[in-house]
């Protein structure tokens, strides 16, 4: 599966700009910290956990466009 991971990384690198990749990395770190603070596993994650995360972020005033990117 390392081969698959490398293929995925290469696809992302070619399909997105450096700033988008930085934003995705930041979004994942935010999600990881949110999960850690609640004693939740980051991966695999359930739809309920992701929905709770997004609801929490929305409640904190995160814009809809940022929430859409965080879903990605």
C-alpha positions in Angstrom: 0.0 0.0 0.0 3.0 2.3 0.2 2.9 2.3 -3.6 -0.8 3.4 -3.5 0.1 6.2 -1.0 2.8 7.5 -3.3 0.5 7.5 -6.3 -2.1 9.4 -4.3 0.5 11.9 -3.1 1.7 12.4 -6.7 -1.8 12.9 -7.9 -2.5 15.5 -5.2 0.8 17.3 -5.9 0.0 17.5 -9.6 -3.7 18.4 -9.2 -3.3 21.2 -6.6 -1.3 24.3 -6.0 1.3 24.6 -3.2 -1.0 26.9 -1.3 -3.9 24.5 -1.5 -1.7 21.7 -0.2 -0.6 23.9 2.7 -4.3 24.7 3.5 -5.2 20.9 3.3 -2.3 20.1 5.7 -3.4 22.8 8.1 -7.0 21.6 7.9 -5.9 18.1 8.7 -3.9 19.3 11.7 -6.9 21.3 13.0 -9.1 18.2 12.6 -6.4 16.0 14.4 -6.2 18.4 17.3 -10.0 18.6 17.6 -10.2 14.8 17.7 -7.3 14.5 20.2 -9.0 17.0 22.5 -12.1 14.7 22.5 -10.2 11.4 22.8 -11.3 10.4 19.3 -9.3 8.5 16.7 -8.4 10.6 13.7 -8.4 7.8 11.2 -10.5 5.9 10.4 -13.2 8.5 11.1 -16.9 8.2 10.9 -19.3 10.5 9.1 -20.7 11.4 12.5 -17.4 12.6 13.8 -16.7 14.6 10.7 -20.2 16.2 10.9 -19.6 17.0 14.6 -16.3 18.6 13.7 -17.8 20.7 10.9 -20.7 21.8 13.2 -18.2 22.8 15.9 -16.2 24.8 13.3 -19.3 26.5 12.0 -20.3 27.4 15.6 -16.8 28.9 16.0 -17.5 31.2 13.0 -15.5 29.4 10.3 -16.8 30.4 6.9 -18.7 28.0 4.6 -16.0 28.1 2.0 -13.4 27.1 4.6 -15.7 24.3 5.8 -16.0 23.1 2.2 -12.2 22.9 1.9 -11.9 21.1 5.2 -14.3 18.5 4.0 -11.9 17.9 1.1 
